[in-house]
Amino acid sequence: METSDRCSSSHYSSLHPVNPVQDSNPFGAIARFYDWEHADYDADVPLYVGFAQRTGGPILELACGTGRLMRPLLELGERVVGIDSSGEMLAIARRSLDADGLLATAALHEADVRTLALDERFPLAIFGLDSFGLLGTPADQVAALVRIREHLVPGGLLILDIANGNRRGGEAPDELQLQYAGRDLATGHARSKWTARSTDLAEQLDHFTYFYDEVGDDGVVRRSTATLDLRYFGRFELELLLGQAGLGIDSLYGDYALTPFGSESDRLIAVAYRPAGK
C-alpha cells in the first residue's frame, strides 16, 4: 500500500475487476466521484510529460479513466488514445476534454486491454497508478502486456507504475480509513470516502470496499458502495512478467522523481521497451 495519506486504490482507473463473480464494472458506480477525489493529485504528471517530450506522440494510455493523465499530454499538442473498460468513466472524459477544447486530438475506446486491437502503433504507452493490479492472474497480466507490446513501435516505451510490493507484509491485514473528505464543487455539500481493506498475503491480493457518503439538499446522508480486488507485485515478479511478454526493461525507478528503485522505494515504476524484431 502506498505510504501517502491515501490508499493506493484511490488512484487507479478502470479495467475489468479481478473478481470474476462481480457482474458489473465497479467503476460505473463511482465514476462521478473520481474527479472530485483526485482534483488535487498530480504527483505523477511531470514524469509522463517528460517521457512524452522525449518520445513524441501518439501516446497510448491504458485504464485512462476520466482523463486525468490524458489532459496534460494533450496540452503538449500530442495525440493521445485512451483505453478504459468503463463507459461511465469515458463519458466523463469526453465531456471534460471537449469542454476544454482537447477532444479533437484525443481518441477514447471502451475496450479490454487483454484483447486490445487498434490500427495504430505508438512510441509511448502508459499504464498508471496501480491499474495493472486489476488484472487478476499471471495469464491476464501477460496477455495484456503482449497486446501492449504489439501496439508499440520497435523501441517504443511502456511506463508501468505500481506500488512497491516488496514492502508489503508489515501492516495490519485489515484497515478502515477515511481516505478523502471535502465538498462537491457543484453543490457545496459535504462528501467523504471511506475505504475498507482486507489483505490476503498468500495471494498478494487486497480486497477493497469503498463507501462514498454525500449529504443531499434535504440533509440526508446517502451512501454509494463499490468493491474490487487489487494485486500487488514484487520487483522480480514484474520483471518476469515483462520478459514473458517479450518486453525488455530499460529502467526501474522508485518514485516520480526517477530515483533508482531500492528496497525502501514507495513505487515500482518500470520503463520497458519493445525490442527490435519483436
C-alpha positions in Angstrom: 0.0 0.0 0.0 1.2 3.5 -0.7 2.7 5.3 2.2 0.8 8.5 1.4 -2.4 9.5 3.3 -4.4 7.9 0.5 -4.8 4.1 0.0 -3.2 3.1 -3.3 -6.6 2.1 -4.6 -7.7 5.7 -4.8 -5.6 6.3 -7.9 -6.4 3.7 -10.4 -8.6 3.9 -13.4 -10.7 1.0 -14.6 -10.0 -2.3 -16.1 -12.1 -5.4 -15.6 -12.1 -6.2 -11.8 -10.1 -9.2 -10.6 -13.2 -10.9 -9.0 -15.0 -12.8 -11.9 -18.3 -13.2 -10.0 -18.9 -9.4 -9.8 -21.3 -8.8 -12.7 -20.9 -5.1 -13.2 -17.9 -2.9 -13.6 -17.5 -1.2 -10.1 -16.1 2.0 -11.7 -19.5 2.7 -13.2 -20.9 3.2 -9.7 -18.1 5.5 -8.6 -17.2 7.4 -11.8 -19.0 10.6 -10.7 -16.8 10.7 -7.6 -13.5 10.1 -9.4 -12.6 13.7 -10.4 -13.7 15.0 -7.0 -11.3 12.9 -5.0 -8.4 13.3 -7.5 -8.7 17.0 -8.1 -5.5 17.7 -6.1 -3.5 14.7 -7.2 -0.8 15.4 -9.9 2.4 13.9 -8.4 2.9 11.6 -11.4 2.1 14.1 -14.2 5.7 15.5 -14.6 7.0 12.0 -15.2 4.7 11.3 -18.1 5.1 14.8 -19.6 8.8 14.3 -19.5 8.7 11.0 -21.3 6.2 12.3 -23.8 8.5 15.2 -24.7 11.3 12.6 -25.2 9.3 10.2 -27.4 6.7 12.4 -29.1 3.3 11.0 -29.9 0.9 9.4 -30.5 0.6 8.2 -26.9 -1.5 5.2 -25.7 -2.9 5.3 -22.2 -4.3 2.1 -20.6 -7.0 2.5 -18.0 -7.4 6.2 -18.8 -10.5 6.7 -16.6 -11.8 10.3 -16.7 -8.7 11.6 -18.5 -6.6 12.8 -15.5 -3.3 12.0 -17.3 -4.6 12.5 -20.8 -5.2 16.2 -20.3 -1.6 17.3 -19.6 -0.4 15.1 -22.5 -3.0 16.6 -24.9 -2.0 20.0 -23.7 1.5 19.3 -25.1 -0.1 19.1 -28.5 0.3 15.3 -28.8 -2.4 12.9 -30.0 -3.5 10.6 -27.1 -5.5 7.4 -27.3 -7.2 6.4 -24.1 -8.5 2.9 -23.3 -10.8 2.0 -20.5 -13.4 -0.7 -19.7 -15.9 1.7 -18.0 -18.2 3.6 -20.3 -19.2 5.9 -17.5 -15.6 6.9 -16.9 -15.1 7.5 -20.6 -18.3 9.6 -20.9 -16.9 11.9 -18.2 -13.6 12.1 -20.0 -15.3 13.1 -23.3 -17.4 15.8 -21.7 -14.4 17.3 -19.8 -11.9 17.2 -22.7 -14.5 18.6 -25.1 -15.3 21.4 -22.7 -11.6 22.4 -22.7 -11.1 22.1 -26.5 -8.9 19.0 -26.2 -11.1 16.3 -27.7 -10.1 16.9 -31.3 -6.6 15.3 -30.7 -7.9 12.6 -28.4 -9.5 9.1 -29.0 -11.3 7.2 -26.4 -12.2 3.5 -26.7 -14.1 1.2 -24.4 -12.0 -2.0 -24.5 -10.3 -4.7 -22.6 -6.6 -4.4 -22.6 -6.1 -8.2 -22.8 -7.7 -8.2 -26.2 -6.9 -4.8 -27.4 -6.6 -4.4 -31.2 -6.1 -0.9 -32.7 -4.9 0.0 -36.1 -2.2 2.3 -34.7 1.2 1.9 -33.2 2.8 4.2 -30.5 6.2 5.3 -29.4 4.9 5.6 -25.8 2.3 3.7 -23.7 1.5 4.4 -20.1 -0.2 2.2 -17.5 -0.6 4.5 -14.5 -1.2 4.3 -10.7 -1.7 0.6 -9.8 -4.2 -0.2 -12.6 -2.1 -3.1 -13.7 -3.1 -4.8 -10.4 -6.7 -5.1 -11.6 -5.5 -7.9 -13.8 -6.0 -10.9 -11.6 -3.9 -13.7 -12.9 -0.5 -14.1 -14.5 -2.2 -15.2 -17.7 -4.3 -11.9 -17.7 -1.2 -9.9 -16.9 0.9 -11.4 -19.7 -1.9 -11.3 -22.2 -2.3 -7.5 -21.5 1.4 -6.9 -21.8 1.6 -8.8 -25.1 -1.2 -6.7 -26.5 0.6 -3.5 -25.3 3.9 -4.7 -26.9 2.1 -5.3 -30.2 0.8 -1.7 -30.1 4.3 -0.2 -29.6 6.7 0.7 -32.5 10.0 -1.1 -32.3 11.9 0.6 -29.5 8.7 2.1 -28.1 8.4 2.6 -24.4 5.9 1.3 -21.8 5.8 3.1 -18.4 4.1 0.9 -15.8 3.5 2.3 -12.4 2.6 0.2 -9.4 3.2 0.3 -5.6 6.4 -1.5 -4.4 5.0 -4.9 -3.3 8.4 -5.8 -1.7 7.5 -3.6 1.2 4.2 -5.4 1.9 3.6 -7.7 4.9 4.3 -5.4 7.9 0.9 -3.7 8.0 -2.3 -4.9 9.6 -4.2 -7.3 7.4 -7.4 -5.2 7.8 -7.9 -1.5 7.7 -10.7 1.1 7.7 -9.6 4.5 6.6 -11.2 7.9 6.0 -9.5 8.3 2.6 -10.8 11.7 1.5 -13.2 14.3 2.6 -14.4 17.6 1.1 -17.3 19.2 -0.7 -19.0 18.7 -4.0 -17.9 21.6 -6.1 -21.2 21.8 -7.9 -23.5 21.8 -4.8 -21.2 22.6 -1.9 -22.5 19.6 0.0 -20.2 17.6 2.2 -18.8 14.3 0.8 -16.5 11.7 2.2 -14.8 8.5 1.1 -14.1 5.6 3.4 -12.0 2.6 2.3 -12.0 -0.8 3.9 -9.1 -3.1 3.0 -8.6 -6.8 3.8 -5.4 -8.3 2.5 -4.7 -11.9 1.6 -0.9 -12.1 1.9 -0.6 -15.5 0.4 -2.4 -14.4 -2.8 -0.8 -10.9 -2.8 -4.3 -9.6 -3.1 -6.1 -6.6 -1.5 -9.9 -6.7 -1.2 -11.3 -3.2 -1.1 -14.7 -1.8 -0.3 -15.3 1.9 -0.9 -18.0 3.9 0.8 -18.9 7.3 -0.6 -21.2 9.4 1.7 -22.7 12.6 0.5 -25.2 15.0 2.0 -28.2 15.9 -0.1 -30.3 19.0 -0.3 -32.6 17.5 2.3 -29.7 16.9 4.8 -29.9 13.2 4.4 -26.6 11.3 4.0 -26.7 8.8 1.1 -24.1 6.1 0.5 -22.7 4.6 -2.7 -20.5 1.5 -2.4 -18.2 -0.5 -4.7 -15.9 -3.5 -4.2 -12.9 -4.7 -6.1 -9.7 -6.7 -5.7 -6.2 -5.5 -6.5 -3.0 -7.5 -6.9 0.4 -6.2 -5.8 3.8 -7.2 -7.2 7.4 -7.6 -6.3 10.2 -6.4 -8.5 11.4 -9.7 -9.9 7.8 -10.9 -10.4 7.2 -7.8 -12.5 10.5 -8.3 -14.5 9.4 -11.9 -15.2 6.0 -10.9 -16.5 7.5 -8.2 -18.8 10.0 -10.7 -20.1 7.4 -13.3 -20.8 5.5 -10.8 -22.8 8.6 -10.1 -24.9 9.4 -6.7 -23.4 12.8 -5.5 -22.4 13.5 -3.5 -19.3 15.2 -0.1 -19.7 15.0 1.2 -16.2 13.3 0.7 -12.8 12.5 3.7 -10.6 11.3 4.1 -7.1 9.4 7.4 -7.3 8.2 10.1 -9.7 11.5 12.0 -9.5 13.1 9.0 -11.2 15.2 7.9 -8.2 16.6 4.4 -8.9 14.5 1.7 -7.4 15.6 0.5 -4.0 14.3 -1.5 -1.0 12.7 1.5 0.6 11.1 2.8 -2.6 7.3 3.6 -2.4 6.7 3.0 -6.0 7.9 0.4 -8.6 8.0 2.2 -11.9 9.2 0.1 -14.8 10.2 1.6 -18.1 10.0 -1.3 -20.6 10.5 -1.3 -24.4 9.6 -3.3 -27.4 12.9 -4.8 -28.8 13.6 -4.6 -32.5 12.3 -7.6 -34.3 9.6 -8.5 -31.7 
